[in-house]
Amino acid sequence: MNAIIISRIIGALVFGLIGALTGLPIYAYITGFIPNLSLTQGAAVAIVTTVFALIGFLITPYITIKPLQGLAKLFKKATPQALISGLVGLVIGLITAAIMAYPLSLLPGAFGQILPFVGLVLLGYLGVVLFVTRQEDFMNMSRGMGSKAIKAAKNANEGERRILVDTSAIIDGRIADIAKTGFLGGSLIVPRFVLNELQFVSDSADSLRRQRGRRGLEVLAELQEGKDVPVIISEIDVEGVREVDERLVVLAQQLNCPILTNDYNLNRVAELQGIKILNINDLANAVKVVLLPGEEFQIEVIQEGKEYQQGVGYLDDGTMVVIENGQRYLDKTIGVTVTKILQTSAGRMIFAKPISDH
């Protein structure tokens, strides 16, 4: 027998007892309006008792077990940081209410009796809400001067730039490698709504999206553990805007900072509104090896090409090199000469031929 059934039985007994005790007063009250009521006192008490017992059986789980289960789920999902912040907020709210209780009790009449209790409940609730919603800010203020959060705040005060990070840039993964190089100057700001979107992707029913989301969470954890770039999870948000991309654009305008992203649509929309975009794909294209027709280099032929006698190799940055008459050099490293460079929507492709064929 589970807890809900037990609570229903207990509720039916308690409410039935209340019905039995209040049956006669209810009967007397009704007969005051209906003098000729053809119902005995015993029958009235039995009916009231049955109705109260039925009500108790139906509603008891919703005023006992269900709220406790809801609180248990809420506490289970909440982070230790949120629980500590809520407890601190509750204590501060209750202390404030206790200080205000005596002045409020001096008010005349019912105000002096009711307002201290109302203030206790209201200030306790406000304390919890305030500290939970602004937990990141309060925790940052309470950390030691050697922590990364204080260091980031100090750098921000000194004019170091902040960079808003989009979900696509985190999922991409290359941001962690870029951060290690030291080329990212400033602090990475990850708004809470971006983190929520990342968690939503990691919980997706689609296996590919789920893997990408979990990879993004791993990359974010790697960035936070590293000492190369400060990473701040910010609670700052934009009211009245639901889409993540729109919220990032508005937030970038308010903070006057660039957005780090790989999203083409966000890239275009933000640029049209005068917001600076840091695109990882553009960075990757900018640092690719520049080769001109006639230049020579070494490359390993790793597979056959689509055309007759073609071989294919790849540069360190992933650029495909199609080698004319290269099939016979499969699994060998040879010297080649660049004959043509083709830039396509899929990336850059280099055509070459073996030096030995000259």
Secondary structure by P-SEA (a helix, b strand, c coil): ccaaaaaaaaaaaaaaaaaaaaaaaaaaaaaaacccccccaaaaaaaaaaaaaaaaacccccccaaaaaaaaaaaaaccaaaaaaaaaaaaaaaaaaaaaaaaaaaccccccccaaaaaaaaaaaaaaaaaaaaaaaaaaaacccccaaaaaaaaaaabbbbbbbcaaaaaacaaaaaaaaccccbbbbbcaaaaaaaaaaaacccaaaaaaaaaaaaaaaaaaacccbbbbbccccccccccaaaaaaaaaaaaccccccccaaaaaaaaaaccccccaaaaaaaacccccccbbbbbbbccccccccbbbbbcccbbbbbbccccccccbbbbbbbcccccccccbbbbbbbcccc
